[in-house]
């Protein structure tokens, strides 16, 4: 007979709450909803950070995650859905998930776009059964609402991440350790 202690109950409730908080409202309506959100996200990014148009023009492909929801209270997680675009066409759909533990509290939502700057980086991503973002990603950072700083080392990186449109109350947003998996919406 297994007894459910208050501690185990509290941890179970926390885990359930954290995971349910990661739902970002995209699910249920399929590919058309994801594509509409991807279009809207790209328009917002291009208007807010004009330098991203140059990145997009040089990229072999882009993974656009319109909304990633991240929440944590000791144990945390994030979830989002998006599309891989090559040129102006969607070729696949992906989910992103991450888990974390440690001193953390809060929640936020943000958008990300991964620019695959080489054909090899794009092929590695597409061939993998589940690709994890790691140290090989360079971040292009926003210094102000109108400029995007991408230094020389960033422009030579195989994958460039742009994180923007943050809302919520959790410090920082990063995609390191995030796993991307191909989905059928």
Secondary structure, DSSP 8 states (H G I E B T S, - for coil): -----HHHHHHHHHHHHHHHHT--S-TTS-HHHHHHHHHHHHHHHHHH-THHHHHHHH-SEEEEEEEEEEEEEEEEEEEEEEEEEETTEEEEEEEEEEEEEEEEEEEEEEEEEEEE-SHHHHHHHHHSSSEE--TTEEEEEESSSS-EE--HHHHTSSEEEEEEEEEESSS----TT-EEEEE--
